[in-house]
Amino acid sequence: MAIDDDHDILKVIKANLELHGHEVETADSWSKARNLIYTGQPDLLLLDLMLPDGDGIEICRSLRKDFPKLPIIMLTAKDKISDKVIGLESGADDYMVKPFETLELLARIKACLRRVSPPEMDSIAVIGKIKIDYKKRFVTISGKKVELTPKEYELLCFFVANCGEALSRETIRKNLWKGSHIYSWSRVIDVHVQHLRGKIEKDPSNPEYIITVPGAGYRFGD
């Protein structure tokens, strides 16, 4: 999630991050952002230091109490060392001065997410003909590389981590679409499952891996 009172900056951040596979919610004030954050905690927060209805430093301190593990990158036009120190001491994980390059922002986001992500139990998982290399984010079937979008990869890893369990759409939503509002009638999850099946199943109409469980959701494997 990105919070900034500059709508142009929000548009640029959203467009560039979504281009690289991230899902981005935006808010131009703390009051709007607060409702979104407490409704569904985002994976990471880009927080402007100066908002029309709140001080970024105080907001960061408050969030750190309620969400101790939430990665927060502070965005600001202030480039003094003292400002950076105050920002980091308030609980921010990183600090970026505007204007900034998208590639640097992406690198810092990746670094923050890597710090809070739990380590994989194994570096490689093999299920049938599917092989997942977690360190390289590399998926192959019968030795042939499969090109997955970031969300398809996350969905596959979530299925594998819960192999054999019936997973409801709500469970999938809470784990993979934490900061997004997906309504009960939305087919976003089903569409992603359909796309994933098309890439990993020999016959998507008669799936071997992602099995539909009537009235429940999906189950991966036996």
Residue pairs with C-beta under 8 A, 6 or more apart in sequence:
1 24
1 25
1 26
1 27
1 33
1 36
1 37
1 42
1 44
1 45
1 46
1 179
2 10
2 13
2 14
2 17
2 24
2 25
2 26
2 27
2 45
2 46
3 26
3 27
3 28
3 29
3 30
3 33
3 45
3 46
3 47
3 48
3 51
4 10
4 13
4 26
4 28
4 46
4 48
4 51
4 75
5 28
5 29
5 48
5 50
5 51
5 52
6 28
6 48
7 28
9 75
9 98
10 26
10 28
13 24
13 26
13 46
13 105
14 24
14 26
16 102
16 105
16 106
17 24
17 102
17 105
17 106
17 109
18 24
20 106
21 149
21 150
21 151
22 109
22 150
23 151
23 177
23 179
23 180
25 36
25 42
25 179
25 180
27 33
27 36
29 51
29 52
29 53
29 54
30 51
30 53
30 54
30 59
31 53
31 54
36 42
36 179
37 45
37 63
37 67
38 66
39 181
40 178
40 179
40 180
40 181
41 67
41 70
41 178
41 179
42 70
42 178
42 179
43 71
43 113
43 178
43 179
44 70
44 71
44 72
44 73
44 109
44 112
44 113
45 63
45 70
45 71
45 72
45 73
46 73
46 75
47 56
47 59
47 60
47 72
47 73
47 74
47 75
47 92
48 56
48 74
48 75
48 76
49 55
49 56
49 57
49 74
49 75
49 76
49 77
49 78
49 83
49 87
50 56
50 76
50 77
51 59
56 74
56 76
56 87
57 86
57 87
57 90
58 90
60 72
60 74
60 87
60 90
60 91
60 92
61 90
61 91
63 70
63 72
63 91
64 70
64 72
64 90
64 91
69 116
71 93
71 109
71 112
71 113
71 115
71 116
72 91
72 92
72 93
72 94
73 92
73 93
73 94
73 95
73 96
73 105
73 108
73 109
73 112
74 87
74 92
74 94
74 95
74 96
75 96
75 98
75 100
76 83
76 87
76 95
76 96
76 97
76 98
77 97
77 98
78 97
79 97
84 95
87 95
88 94
88 95
93 112
93 115
94 108
94 111
94 112
96 104
96 105
96 108
120 134
120 135
122 134
123 133
123 134
123 135
124 131
124 132
124 133
124 134
125 131
125 132
125 134
125 160
126 132
127 160
127 163
127 209
127 220
127 221
128 208
128 209
128 221
129 141
129 142
130 139
130 140
130 141
130 156
130 200
130 209
131 139
131 140
131 141
132 138
132 139
132 156
132 157
132 160
133 139
134 157
137 153
138 145
139 145
139 146
139 148
139 153
139 156
139 200
140 146
141 200
146 199
146 200
147 199
148 156
148 196
148 199
149 195
151 176
151 192
152 192
152 195
152 196
152 199
154 176
155 172
155 176
155 192
155 193
155 196
156 196
156 200
158 167
158 172
158 175
158 176
159 167
159 209
159 210
159 218
159 220
160 220
162 220
163 220
163 221
164 219
164 220
164 221
164 222
165 219
165 220
166 213
166 216
166 217
166 218
166 219
167 216
167 217
167 218
167 219
167 220
168 216
168 217
169 189
169 190
169 217
171 217
172 189
172 217
172 218
173 180
173 182
173 189
177 188
177 189
182 188
182 189
193 210
193 218
194 204
196 210
197 204
197 207
197 209
197 210
198 204
200 209
200 210
201 207
201 208
201 209
201 210
202 208
209 220
209 221
210 218
210 219
210 220
211 218
211 219
211 220
211 221
212 218
213 219
